[in-house]
Amino acid sequence: MAIITALMIALVAILTYVQISSQKEILEDALDRRTALMRENLIARGKAFISNLTDQVEDDIAGFDFSTAAETVKIRTRENREINYAVLMSSSGILLVHTLLSDPAQFRLTERDANALHQKDMTAVQYQEDDGPVIEIAAPIQVSMTPWGVLRLIYTLEHLDKEIEESRKQIRYKTKRMIFRSLLTSLAFMIICFVIVALLSAKFSEPIIHLTHVAKELSKGDFSASSDISIRSKDEVGVLTGAFIEMSRELENSYKKLEEYSKTLEQKVRERTAELHKSLDEVSEANQKIMASIRYAKMIQESFLPDMEKIKACVPDSFFVWKPKDIVGGDIFFTDVFKGGFVIAIIDCTGHGVPGALMTMIASAALKRIITDEGCHDPGAILKRLNLIVKTSLKQDTDQAISNDGLDAGICFVRSRSSEPACQPSPVVRENGEAVMSENQEATLSADASRGVRENGQTMMSESLQLIFAGAKTDLMIVHHNEANTVKGDKQSIGYKRSDLSFDFTNHTIDIGKGMSFYMTTDGFVDQLGGKKRFSFGRRRLQNLLKENAGLPFDEQENIMLQTFDEYKGKNERQDDVTVVGFKL
Amino acid sequence: MNDLKIEATKYIPGVSFDSKKNVFDVRGDSYPENTAELYSPVVSWLEKYVEKLENGKDITINMELEYFNSSSSQVLMDIFDILEDEARNGTIVVINWIYDEENEIALEHGECFQEDVEAMTFNLVPKQL
């Protein structure tokens, strides 16, 4: 609207300007023509006047009456108000009359005066004088056909200018009136235009504004708004309105469908969530049952652990770490104190968790039968018997064997040097320097031994003590005088389909010296992954750890071992159960 | 016969087999909960494989196991038994036991297996850094 108005105003202004400037041009042309005409009239009048005056002057001069001639010129020119002044000069340049000069002696001959002297015809020349433009009409004076001089009449154009100025004023007045009239016409025209534009725009824009309003309502979800629209015309707006009504109907339909979908979806989500909750509850209930069952199993497994008071009373300098990876585990340790000595065993069954724990039951029960019930204390023989019991219990000795499970074990039997191990003889290998320690050390140890072991309330002196060790893939570590040594067990596991029932496990006999510490671990300790490269803890690291701390009280040693293990493990998960036994006599 | 291809997970090693060169690659850790169940198809596959092996073909196994539990160790021994039998029948079987020199346990296990085999070639190969 504003643009249209501006364009209209500009158009009217341009038209008015063009009209006025052309009108002004015409008027100015007319004025110029009139000015020229007036000038010609003046010249014609001047020429008539000068020829008449010339005649009189020539007559007077012919009669040598120069004063009359001068007077005639003066009087005649004074009468004519158009004439500014008159000059009469002889050809020799002698001034006879100059109407503006009272004293002819003041006259100085100018170039213009000199040129006029030789004029032969009547001329009219316009030029500029100090007080404005003038027209000079000059006529030669002849006496008896002889040139005598020249008469010049200088006409002022003052009157002409006044008239021209008058005409200009008239033109300006006319122009102003014309502008005023044009403005009035334009205004009237513009008002008419405004009215027409307003009417037209109302016709087109009102339905569009209404449609916009309805569209806003639609966007808010109010589909009832579209029922207010009606098609009022058949033009583009009508077509647009029709399309809009169609669109809003379709929009309403899809909206309703979407709402329905959404409701169905919500319903489905609720149902699925409920199902999930139910499943979760079921899973969690099942889990709780399993966990309760395992916790109960833990109680049973823990009941199988030895009586700690009894063994601690016998071996006060000792620690027993038993840390299943899960609630129950495949590691177990066994102790038995009897007349003549005691046995400490650690067992690492295949697997961990519940299957491991089941295996420990078999192993513990078997050890109890062999050691406590049958009174067999010889470690090598115990392992051989254990192998038989495990294999036969799991039917691994038959072709129909299902289980391929087994265990690794390390058994220490401490006794007084004089007594012989009970049970069937097993080959006893004396550690003659090459395997564990030198003869010298052994001798020194024996000589220095002064501490004792309490056995059934009596003290067993360590100088008379011997340790017999046998291992099934389990080692014994001895720390003495800041030296750590390993007594390797046999590379034969117990159980499993492949183990040999007739295999004889090697007994290693060590004479216990003063301050000698013994350690056994299951592979959960040395195999644990950790450190920078995520490698196993390793035996060398374990040996160093034992060597460094063997002098400390055993409860401190236990703490340091667990702390070192945890630090090495870092954020890696525990892979296996861990059992560590350490003791000193 | 299907190709043997096992993707490594946290608990089992990855196994790939190049049937053209008869080269196996075994790499990773092995400590699954139920070892026997998991590996019995692998052992069966190997038994069938050596049965159908053409005369004059060699078998190479590159093994890089950093950690394995005791039941996995039993499975390894079963596998080595099968291969040892095959080696006794004249097939050239080479096992490259790849270990990191800083990982003493891995070397120790390798040495242990090396002692048990006779007919096949068991190389202890320090890992190239």
Interface residues (C-beta under 8 A of the other chain):
Chain A: D348 T350 G351 G353 N404 D405 G406 D408 K491 S493 Y496 R498 D523 V526 D527 L529 K533 R534 F535 S536 F537 G538 R539 R540 Q575 D576
Chain B: D29 Y31 E33 A36 E66 Y67 N69 S70 S71 Q74 M77 D78 D100 E102 N103 E104 I105 A106 E108 C112 E115
